[in-house]
Amino acid sequence: MRNFEYFAPTRVIFGKDTHLQIGTLLKGQNCHKVLIHYGGHSAVKSGLIDEIKKNLDEAGIAYVTLGGVVPNPRLSKVREGIELCRRENVDFLLAVGGGSVIDSCKAIGYGLANPETDVWKFFLRTETPKACLPVGVILTIAASGSEMSNSCVITNEEGWLKRSTARNDLCRPRFAILNPRLTYTLPQYQTESGCVDILMHTMERYFVNIETMEITDSISESLMQTVIYNARILMKEPDNYTARAEIMWAGSLSHNGLTGCGTGGGDWACHQLEHELGGTYDVAHGAGLAALWGSWARYVYEANPERFAQFATNVFEIPCSLDFNKTALAGIEAMEDFFRSIQMPTSLHELGLDLSEKEIHDLAFKCSFEDTRTIGVFRQLNMKDMEKIYLAAR
């Protein structure tokens, strides 16, 4: 098994009405002026932004606001945030939302703390950030795990490139407030898409072609079972607090590094393939992952069918026969059946995309960085492999 380093410095405040502690938490950070960064109208319409403002007023903390973050967050909004924060002398960034808002905050933090470098260079990975303005989170969407992660993904409208920074602990949030009640107003599609994203963060680390740690595998398998069970509950009972709480905590645990201990870092091919879908066609991230996963899994499973058979048995309780290939394929089918049960797509057509062969070629060309890189570790994939997976997913 591989050596590993585990670091999860984010303070988590979990439970009902915990967002009302925001003033006290920010005073503890010794900040003077805060950017309240959020997405669409729901945060305002629900009264959440007003509650936060009132709390900060009572704590004597100045603030400015910037809304308008969209799914697959845009570089233009990041640049707008950098300019606003410089003008207003902001020294702390508060993300009120889900992964898109958090990632936008992280990117703003990189831009502010490294004024000599254009922020997009960090996503092209031609430059490495030396610092990041501190970030805190009030989570309203359980999905990305960005509230505890060291990653950040932004979409550049010039060329519609969706790119991530190299993993860097500088951007890990100082604290994350997790109040499951704040997720009640989410549309069902967004809730279930988030559940897929949580699963995929675990599965990307789980599907590796090396010896792994039994304890890490057990944590991952239990986490996946918990998400699958509670995602089905939320289809029928969207206001079920217990199910919302289980999903929210699973989202944080899936992407804070815990399920990657001893796995060598994970595969991440599905995420790379989906980033091109999200950047080009602006699809929901979790739904895009669901549409691609089965095709990826069938393309690579023969590199280590025993691993997929273990997944089938330990997550879906499928009896493991001596024919590992048969058990592996049964597990892949079981996961796709689960996606269908929560009304997630299992093909690009079901995602709403009917792509030509040229459009698929273009996706593979972009994903391979113009045929200059491979992706994945379970099985390394070149541009032709990527193209075949996209074609199989049609």
Secondary structure, DSSP 8 states (H G I E B T S, - for coil): ----------EEEESTTGGGGHHHHHHHTT-SEEEEEE-STHHHHTTHHHHHHHHHHHHT-EEEEE----SS-BHHHHHHHHHHHHHHT--EEEEEESHHHHHHHHHHHHHHH-TTS-THHHHHTSS--S----EEEEE---SS-TTT-S--EEEETTTTEEEE----GGGS-SEEEE-GGGGTTS-HHHHHHHHHHHHHHHHHHH--SS---HHHHHHHHHHHHHHHHHHHHHHH-TT-HHHHHHHHHHHHHHSSSGGGTTTTT---HHHHHHHHHHHHH---HHHHHHHHHHHHHHHHGGG-HHHHHHHHHHHH-----S-HHHHHHHHHHHHHHHHHHTT--SSHHHHT----HHHHHHHHHHHTTTTT--B-SSS-B-HHHHHHHHHHT-
